[in-house]
Every structure is written in structure tokens, then in C-alpha cells.
Amino acid sequence: MRATADEPIGSLDRAQLLDLADEVDPDDTSLQTEVVALGDELVAMARFVDVLVDGAYGAAAAFESLLGERFRDGHRALSRTALEPEATALVSELAVELARSNPAAHPNQPLFVDPTGACGDLLLAVLKSVDESLDPAAVTANTNGAGARLLRRRLVAHQLPHASLAVARTGEFAASGAPVHVVQFPHPESPVMSPEQVLAEIDNIVLQMDDAQRAVILAPASVLTDAKLDAEADQLRSQILRSGKLRAIIRLPRGLVTSTPRQALALWVCGPAHASVARADKWTMVADLGDESLSAGMRTDLVSDLTAAMGSEQSIRAHAFRFARPVSTGALLASSGSLVASTKPVVTVPRVISTQHRRPEGAEFPARLDALIAALGDHAPEPLRHVAPTSSPLSLPAATLGSLAGSRHVRCLPGARLTSADLQAETGYPVIGVDELTGQAEVGARRIDRLALAAEYPAARLTEPGDVVFCTSPHPKALVDTAGFSVVSYPARILRINPSDPAGLVPALLASDITAQQSREWKRWRVRRVVPAERAGLTQALQSVATERATLAEQLRTLDDLTSVLVGGVVAGTLTTQNNPITTGTDAAIIALPEGTN
């Protein structure tokens, strides 16, 4: 009301405020019911609104400041669907570019539709992203729920033009022109939705789109891209794929939903089906950005990829895609796994790093290695003295453990569920579990009798030399079992590299990369690899470093014991330092004991 009146309303009495509400919202689509519901508090609220607007320097800013309190005020429907700025920025940039590049759209009057009537954060971000020289318009569903009414009030507060979209009870609607549909599921009108409900809503939107329309759909990745959907939801998703209108599938990184940072979202971009392409030859652009961050530059490249995906086969071939890749729609339909799992094939052919036009990555390592070996002097492990710079650098790119496992370069084997009572044996197989991985127990401190293992745990596996044992909780940790013949205790697991096709994996390097991870999703961990010719040499060099480290650690432990014995003996009077000619009889020679001396 204050935004429409464009003047203070605190001086009006109750009757005048009700008249103003009727004037502003004669059909009661956004605020008249809420104003009447204030009852005797209406006048006081109007005065408060004046103070709020004056303090925020405008009605729109005041409205947004109130919405910003949704997390503290307990507005569950609003807070649980709120998005991080990176997510709204991506959707808004993409929607605006799809409208701009659509040959059927009006060049100066982009049109955006929210068929749910409740996706206020996205729709407002889109309208705010349009160039100031253009005249955007919004169309929202004519539903009367709290979320829909809030969206219409929000548009009024921002003085943004909008129209109503008639949506039947069956969900049918008719959006004219060449709009871009902008939708988020779940949304404030339905903050809790099953996968079947989400996909049914999307299917309804896609069915009613003609070739002039586009759609940007944001929803949980567990619904749009991931595997393990139940039969009904999987059938709905397949039905949308078969329509040919699903042009791009993007899995986004975690952390884009404010209230549930561990949830991953996915993006669907819909447009006209390729009528000239045979069904067997249709394709869909897919990308897995789970390990990326939605920076401004990254969003620009992604929007460029997705806009190009709306074009013809010729234009798609002419575009240099950074993230998305075309995948046969038939292959997606036939797959029982994630829709984006096939987008990152494991590269097994080393790439040549050009040094002609720029300094190659890692060019500083030879000089740093020489300096470190010189600093170690005689203590430098012998294999490191034979490491030399290469004149033709070759490398293999990092890969996710999920893609490596899917290509059978590595296997993940479960640990055995062992009872603590069976781990007290003095002899037998050593046990490696979370305690050993996190340093709470040394490897070999817990053992299980061999006969007990065979009798009680017949399915338990023994490790092989070179296996990497890891856990994901309480945080990722891993070690290499160089000796083998150990029993892994659940929830720890085994990663066994395929000896005939390791794809550049080195056990020690793999364990190091796992320990450096932050996420608990092991399939999404990116691990480094080396070219095949370097695997043996690097393994030997790392083993020599590990041996030297173990020797130094043992010397440190011996020095710690020596310190304790020395201090204990002198304090007890059973040892004397008087025979040392340097310190005998001099008070000035008293040396402060190191911290932690016992």
C-alpha cells in the first residue's frame, strides 16, 4: 500500500486505510485480506510501515528487509526454500539470456512466467537482471495461496509490472507469447514435495510449452539427475526425456539451499524439441558441476553453454562447450544410474603440456626439489637424487573416484562388521578401522584370531598389499596397507586399484588426496594421477620418504624417552650431571627445560 500510494500512510485512520487497500487491490489478489485481518492494529502498523520505509530509503528495500528476517521469525515455508545468491544469480542470468537469444521473443519486452505463482526469489532476481533499457514483464499464476499472494505483494512493492496467469484446478494453463518459465521446486507454496509431485509438476509445464517458449527449472538433484528413484518417479522423468524438450541437465554443487547446505540442486533447461532429428539420434546436453563453484566467470561460461544448447545441431557443433557435453537421449533413458554420470569419462591418454607460449603448470617444482634435497644434505633419500626435470611434460588430469570406480580402475570394498569382543586377540590378523585411520590406535594394536574370523565372519575380506583403507567420518582419512593381510572394520572401506589398468593411480598419492578432502561423498572426491611410466618411480620415491620419516619419528620418540629418563633420574637423585666439565658448578649454565618435559 505504501509503495502504491508513494506517500506516508501513517496519518490515515482505519477507514481510510481500508479504502486505500480496496483501491490498490480491488480483486483481493495480494493484500486486501491481510489488511483487514490486522483489525485494531491496522493504524499502528501503518505508522510502523512509514518508519520502516523511511529507514530503508524506500518501500522495496523495506519489504526485502522484512523478508530477510524469515530465518529468525520461523517462517518455515519461506526459509526452507531460500537460495544462496549464487543460485539466484545463475538462474536469473540464464533466464535473461534465453529471453534475449530467443528469435520468437520481443526484443525489447522480455516475458517471464512463474506457473507456480510462488517462486518470488527467482522471479524478482530475473526481473532485476534485465537491462534497464528494456521493459520486462512478469506473469504469475492466479492461485490464492499465501506464497502466491506474497509474490504479488512483493512485485507491487518493487513497482514491477505483472499480469495474472489463469491456472485450472487440473494444472492446465495457456501462456501466450514467447516467455521463459522460471520455476523452483519445492517452493514456498509447497515447501515439502515428493519426487513424484515435483516431476508431475514439471511434466505439466513441459507439456504446455510450445516451440517459442523456454523454461529454467531448479529442483533437488536427487529428483532431476540422481539414481535410485522409485518406479513412478523414474517413469515420469523418462517421459519428460522422451518429449525431446529437455535440452540440458546440469548437476550443481552443494550449498545453494540456505537451510540445507548439504543438499545438491540440479538445473533443467527446456526448449523446443528437434523436430528434424530422428528420435534415435536425439541428444541432451549434460554436465556435472558438483566439484565447481558458481563464481561469476564460471556462471558466464555455463550460461553460454546452455544458451548454445537451444540451437540447432549445426550451431551446437560450432560452439566450444566448457562444461556441457552432448549425450544420446537414448543412452540416458537406458541408464539406471545418474543422468550426469557419463559426462566425465576417465582420461587415460597422457596429454602433452605445451611450453612454447606460456610457462607450464608446475614449472617451479624442479628448482624447489633441488633446494629441498640440498637442505636435507646426507639425509635426503637416495631415490630422490635421481629425479630430474623432463623436457617434454606429460600429465593425466585429476578424476573423481566415482568415475574411476565406474570405469573399473578402482574397486570399493566394504569393511566387515566386527564386534569389539573379537578384537582382543594377541595374535592373528591386524585390524584396521576408524581408530587406526584417525590415529587413536596404532595399526596392529587390535587383532582378530584367524579361526574366529573364518568361523564368525566368512564374508570378511583380507587386504592386499597396496590397498588403500579409508573412512569418510568423522572426517576423511586414509592409509596404505603396504603389507596386506589385514581385516578392515566397518565403517572403514577398501579401495583396491586395478593392477592391470590403474589409470595412473598411485596408492600413497590416493591416500594423501583422500585425507585432504572436505566432503564425505567419496565418489565425488577428485584425486590426482600420474602417467604410467612414472608410477613405479614415484611409488619407490614416496616409499623412501616414508621410511626416512619413520626413522626420524622413531628418533624423536627415543629423544622424548631420553628427556624423561634424564629429568626423572636427576630429580630422584640417582643421576648426576656434575661430571660434565662445561656446566659443573656454574649457576649460569641452568638451561630451561623444553615445554612438556616430564
LINDAHU-V756355 format. One record per backbone hydrogen bond with DSSP energy under -0.5 kcal/mol. CO is the residue of the C=O (numbers start at 1). NH is the residue of the N-H. If there is no record, write none. Layout:
BEGIN
<<CO NH> <CO NH>>
END
This chain:
BEGIN
<<1 5> <2 6> <2 7> <9 12> <13 17> <14 18> <15 19> <16 20> <17 21> <18 22> <19 23> <20 24> <21 25> <25 28> <31 35> <32 36> <33 37> <34 38> <35 38> <36 39> <38 41> <39 42> <41 45> <42 46> <43 47> <44 48> <45 49> <46 50> <47 51> <48 52> <49 53> <50 54> <51 55> <52 56> <53 57> <53 58> <54 57> <58 62> <59 63> <60 64> <61 65> <62 66> <63 67> <64 68> <66 69> <67 70> <69 72> <69 73> <70 74> <70 75> <74 76> <75 78> <75 79> <76 80> <79 82> <82 258> <84 87> <84 88> <85 89> <86 90> <87 91> <88 92> <89 93> <90 94> <91 95> <92 96> <93 97> <94 98> <95 99> <96 100> <97 101> <98 102> <99 102> <101 103> <102 105> <106 109> <108 135> <110 137> <111 180> <112 139> <113 115> <113 182> <114 117> <114 141> <118 120> <118 188> <119 123> <120 124> <121 125> <122 126> <123 127> <124 128> <125 129> <126 129> <126 130> <127 130> <131 134> <137 112> <138 163> <139 114> <140 165> <145 149> <146 150> <147 151> <148 152> <149 153> <150 154> <151 155> <152 156> <153 157> <154 158> <155 160> <156 159> <161 138> <163 140> <164 166> <165 142> <165 167> <166 168> <166 174> <168 171> <172 168> <174 176> <179 181> <179 214> <180 113> <181 183> <181 216> <183 218> <187 190> <188 191> <190 187> <194 198> <195 199> <196 200> <197 201> <198 202> <199 203> <200 204> <201 205> <202 206> <203 207> <204 208> <205 208> <206 209> <210 213> <214 181> <215 270> <216 183> <217 268> <218 185> <219 266> <220 223> <220 224> <221 225> <221 226> <225 339> <230 234> <231 235> <232 236> <233 237> <234 238> <235 239> <236 240> <237 241> <238 242> <239 243> <240 246> <241 244> <245 247> <245 271> <247 285> <248 269> <249 287> <250 252> <250 267> <251 289> <253 265> <256 84> <256 258> <257 260> <260 263> <261 255> <263 255> <263 256> <264 221> <264 222> <265 252> <266 219> <267 250> <268 217> <268 270> <269 247> <269 248> <270 215> <273 275> <274 277> <278 281> <278 282> <279 282> <282 329> <282 330> <284 327> <285 249> <286 325> <287 251> <287 289> <289 292> <293 295> <295 299> <296 300> <297 301> <298 302> <299 303> <300 304> <301 305> <302 306> <303 307> <304 308> <305 309> <307 310> <308 311> <312 316> <313 317> <314 318> <315 319> <316 319> <319 321> <325 286> <327 284> <328 332> <329 333> <330 334> <331 335> <336 228> <338 341> <340 343> <341 344> <345 347> <346 348> <348 350> <351 395> <352 354> <360 363> <362 365> <364 368> <365 369> <366 370> <367 371> <368 372> <369 373> <370 374> <371 375> <372 376> <373 377> <376 379> <377 380> <381 384> <381 385> <382 385> <383 386> <384 387> <393 353> <395 351> <396 529> <399 527> <400 404> <401 405> <402 406> <403 407> <404 409> <404 410> <405 408> <409 498> <411 413> <411 496> <413 494> <416 418> <416 490> <419 422> <420 423> <421 424> <423 447> <429 448> <430 487> <431 433> <431 444> <432 489> <433 437> <434 438> <435 440> <435 441> <436 439> <442 445> <446 431> <447 425> <448 429> <449 453> <450 454> <451 455> <452 456> <452 457> <453 457> <457 460> <461 488> <463 485> <464 467> <467 469> <467 481> <468 495> <469 479> <470 493> <471 477> <477 471> <479 469> <479 481> <480 482> <481 466> <481 467> <486 463> <487 432> <487 489> <488 416> <489 492> <492 415> <493 470> <494 413> <494 496> <495 468> <495 497> <496 411> <497 499> <498 501> <502 505> <504 530> <506 510> <507 511> <508 512> <509 513> <510 514> <511 515> <512 516> <514 517> <520 522> <521 524> <522 525> <523 402> <525 401> <525 527> <527 399> <531 534> <531 535> <532 535> <532 536> <534 538> <535 539> <536 540> <537 541> <538 542> <539 543> <540 544> <541 545> <542 546> <543 547> <544 548> <545 549> <546 550> <547 551> <548 552> <549 553> <550 554> <551 555> <552 556> <553 557> <554 558> <555 559> <556 560> <557 561> <558 562> <559 563> <560 564> <561 565> <562 566> <563 567> <564 568> <565 569> <566 570> <567 571> <568 572> <569 573> <569 574> <569 575> <570 573> <577 580> <579 581> <580 583> <580 584> <583 586> <585 587> <586 589> <587 590> <594 597>>
END
